[in-house]
Amino acid sequence: MKTKPRFVIFAHNGTYDKLHQVATIGLTAAAMGKDVIVVLLFWTIKKLAEGRIDAVDFPPEYKKSAEEIGRLLKEKKVPRISEMFKEARTVGQFRLIACSAGLEYMGVDSAAVAKNVDEVMGLPAIISLTAGAETTLFI
């Protein structure tokens, strides 16, 4: 039996623009038949634990455009990040994994994160799981 090519995204930055890219690229790769693994690190873990994964926020350098972009996202009915993650699971193989060290470093409640991911793993296990991936992105 042939295994699906692994498509790995290490998601570090928690602002909406970066998370949107993680979600759309992950969803597309899953729909294309890839085994998608999204590894949540630092700020993405914090945002998920705080229940703000769908918050539309941008880096300070884009503050001037933030209001207009937020309006356009609503107008165009762009799906929320959590909806795209959910859809990715229905169209293909898609897993969210949180780095256990990130939970500690960001001072978050592990239960708040664990209920929203497929697994919490240490870095050695993550590196083993993602080794040999066809595609690896850091966003």
N, C-alpha and C positions, 0 to 999 in steps of 0.2 A: 504494500500500500504506500503510495507516494504521499509524503507530508507536504503540507502547504508551506509556501515561502513565508518566513517570519518577517514582519514589518514592525519595527520597534520605534516608539517615540518616547524620549525622555522629556517629560514636561516639568520644567523648573519655574517658569514665570507665570504668575497668577493673574495677570491683567486680561481683560476680556479679549483684546486683539490676539494675544498669544493663545489663549485657551480656545478661541474660535478656530484658529488654524489647527490645533491639536485635534479638535472634534471633527472638523470637515475632512482633514487629511485621513484621520483614523477611520471615519465612516466610509470614505471613498475606497480606501485600501481593503476594508472588510468586504465591501460590496464587490470588489474585484477578485475576491477569493483568497486574500492574504490572511495569515494568522497574525492578527494585530495585538500587540502588547503595548499598552501605555503605562509607563512608569511615572508615578507622581512623586515629585521631589519638592522640598522646601515650600515655596509660596503656593503651589497648587494644593499641597496637603493642608496648609493653613486655611485657605479659602474653602476647601471642601469641608473641613471640620467646623468652620463657622457657618456652614449652610449658605455660603455666598457664591457657589460655583456658577450661578447664572447671572450674577451682578454684572452690569454693563459699566465697566470702569476702564480707564485708559491711562497710560503713563503721562506724567506731567507735561512732557513736551508736546502732547497732542490735545492739551486742555482746550485750546481755541476751537477745535473741531468736534469735541466730544458731544456737545448737545445736538449738533446737526446729525452726527453719525447715529446717535441713540434714536433720534426721530426716524431716520431712514431705516434702521433695523426694524422698528415697529411697523412702519409703513410697508415695508417689503415682506413682513411676516417671517423674518429670519428665525428659525427654530432656536430654542434655548440650548445651551451647552449640554445640560442634563438630558434633553430630548434627543440630541444627536448621539450621545453616548448610548442611550437606550435603543435607538434605531439601529446603531451599529451592531448591537448584539442580536438583533432580529434578522439582519441581512447577511451576517457572516460571523466569523470567529473574532471576538473582540474582548480583551480583558483589561481591566484597570487594576494596577498593582501599586500599592503605596510602599515606599521605602521605610522600614521600621526606624532607622536612625532619624529620618526626617520628622517622624512623629515626636521623638524626644527633643530634637533641636528646636522645633517650632512650638514646643510646649502645648501640644493639643491633646485632647481627650482621645485616646486610641479607639474607644468604642464609637465615637462620632465619625471616625474615618472608616473603621472596619466595616460598618454597616453599609457603606457606600462604595466599597471596592470589592473586587473578587478575592483579593488576597493581600496580606501584609507580609513582606519578605525583607530579609536582610540583604545588604549589598552583595555579598558573595553569591547568594542564591539568584539574585537578579542578574548578575553578570553571567552566571552559568546558563540561566534560562535564555538570555538574549544573545549569547555567543553564536556566531555564524549566521546572524540575520542577513537577509537579502538587502534590507534597507534599515538604516539607523539614523534617526533625526534627533537633534537636541533643540527644543523650543523653550 
